[in-house]
Amino acid sequence: MRPLTLLALLLSPTLLAQPAPKPAAPAPRPPAPKPLDPNRPIPPVGKPLAPADRAALENAVANLATRIAVLKKDLAAKPELLALVPDIQIYHNAVRYPLQYDEPIDVKQAHQAIVDAGMRIDQLTAGDVKWIHTTGPRGYVSAIDGSVQPYNLSVPADYKPGDPKKYRVDFWAHGRNENLTELAFLNSKTKEHQPATHFVVYLYGRYCNANKFAGEVDCFEALADLKRRVPVDENRLVTIGFSMGGAAVWQFATHYTDVWAAASPGAGFSESREFLKIKPDEIAAMQPWERSLWHWYDCTDWVENLAMLPTVAYAGELDGQKQASDVMLREAAKEQVKIERLIGPQTAHKYEPETKKKIDARLDEIVAKGRDRLPSKIRFTTYTLRYPNMYWVRLTGLERHWERARVEASIDGPDAITVKTQNVTAMTLDVPGGSRLNPGAPAKVHIDEQSIATSTNKDGSLTLPLIKSDGRWSAGFYALVGRHSGPGTSWTGILRKTPGLQGPIDDAFMTPFLFVEPTGKTNVDAVDKWVAAEFKHAVDHWRKQFRGEPRVKRDTDVTPDDIANYNLVCFGTPASNTVLAKVADKLPAKWSADSLTLAGDSVDPKTHIPALIYPNPLNPNRYIVLNSGFTFREFDYYNNARQTPKLPDYALIDVTAPITPKVPSKITHAGFFDEQWRAPAAN
């Protein structure tokens, strides 16, 4: 028994009782994963250009870069116009990238992109920006890596600039296309679709990753960019997509449930093990942390959240990817959650036209009602504080990451709130204005059958705040030794996992980061060669797979502003990297002349190196990462269901073993820090 009993799950047996799911109709299985082909790089290598074509395009790109630089200087005092420059930079990158990195390029499209960029420069220079009111490509600067990212926007026929009317927006996630470079995306036919009454954002999603990791952040950065341009109705946002895009929608719907008015995933995949047909003995042979990290993107684990979101799924009757919604409906039945699904009769991997019309009509019907921004009842499942929110419930502490955390909460009357929890140690209830709570009344809160009523302390302060005049009410709660308290927390000054600072390693690449290259050497040949190779791999493959040229600095050039603003992704050791030298005594990995110790394991520092994520001792509001980029590798590029984290919070790596398309050398030990960022003791 644990010495500290935290928030107990006190749910009735009937709440957890689940009906047996009806057997699903047999359907073709999804195609087997494509085998690794070292001769098929992703993205593909372009065919050599005729020398005259290359020279002409390189000259045009250089001239465009000069014009953009002059334009930015000229618009420095005009911030509203300066903010539109990314709409031009997307064309520059779309032509520059394939020339610089030997990727496929359509010469005709490339020249047209240069012309389109020039037209936009002319409009900006004249102060008459016509393109911003028409269908076409847009761009924004991503906070993650400082890159300029594109999206295509369809403008509704009834849009009138300056009209305060707020508009519905659909976010469309595209299917898998390994040839979808930026230039191909800007010229995709999707941008030609123009609904009469609402905007459609066609997400690039940072290429071909099923909108995972930075690909999912792309959606919300595009939304933020759109909101500064047009009046967006935040209660009428729809996530929709097909094939790989359908997989993205399952993810958006289950992980960001409270953002959407409706979701419509078509085909795709919704989890890894069944879609990939991984056999039980293969699963048993996998590393335990890799199985745990399936919880990040296995939407079957999060299906309860769809009780809070109208979802209209689609699959063709003959489509092997019908499997995605089959397993989601199966797991939804266990949670007593209803998911609508329409089947395209005698249809393979595409929308059946008449069924698509029914889906569109059903979405119109749902969206006309709009998102319920203040539901009186909440059902919420999460496995990580990367996704802590469901409407007015926000989790700020878990008993244990990567195990199911669950909340049921309800507003039961003018002054009463009831909450039932599982695997939760801290949370905030933040009921917005307009609720049916009685203004000025003392709130009565029951958490796991424990009453936390308003009372007056000896100093005259209230344990819980009164309900505000507009019906808003907010308070924080924590659990310690079996008791609940609020507001506030007893953990002030204690390092712990919190939303956005909870790991694993891949989490560092979903918020602003900086690669830090060592200028020194360890004077151990195997270590120095591994560091150089993996640093280059991390930088190169970020650009290839997430389509941004990341920020890179030498360790000696890192500034206080860098420490304040970025997760520092440092390669090397304290002997070779001056940033690591400054914090070495505060890191969970410990070096000495003859040992490297992490999580109770001691290894030879001449043959091993640590990879880990940890709150930066120089700025605990940001991460420090050692010796790792994102953790899935070349083998996983060939099937999006394999693009899941491959390393947890920390690992020890034997650098004398080969680097492969699956691993960055042999992993000798790995695991998760606990909820206070402490490494487990030796086994």
ABEGO torsion letter per residue (X at the ends): XBABBBBBBBBBAAAABBBBBBBBBBBBBBBBBBBBBAABBOBBBBBBBBAAAAAAAAAAAAAAAAAAAAAAAAAAABAAAAAAAAAAAAAAAAAAAAAAAGBBBBAAAAAAAAAAAAAAAAAAAAGBBAAAABBEBBBBBBAAAGBBBBBBBBBBAABBBGBABBBBBBBBBBBBBAABBAAAAAABAAAABBBAABBBBBBAGGEBAGGBEAAAAAAAAAAAAAAAABBBBAABBBBBBBEAAAAAAAAAAAAAAAABABBBBBEEBABAAAAAGBBAAAAAABBAAAAAAAAAABAAAAAAAAAABBBBBBBBAABAAAAAAAAAAAAAAAAGBBBBBBBBBGBBBBBBAAAAAAAAAAAAAAAAAEBBABBABBBBBBABAABABBEABBBABBABBGBBBBBBBBBAEAABBBBBBBGBABBBBBBBBGBABBBGBBBBBBBGGBBBBBBBBAAGBBABBBBBAAGBBBBBBBBBGGBBBOBEBAABGBBBBBBGBAOBAAAAAABBBBBBBBABBAGBAAAAAAAAAAAAAAAAAAAAAAGBBBBBBBAAABBAAAAAABBBBBBEBAAABAAAAAAAAABABBBBAABBBBGGBBBBAAABBBBBBBBBAABAABBBBBGBBBABBAAAAABAAABBBABBABBBBBAABBBBAABAEBBABBEBBBAAGBBBBBX
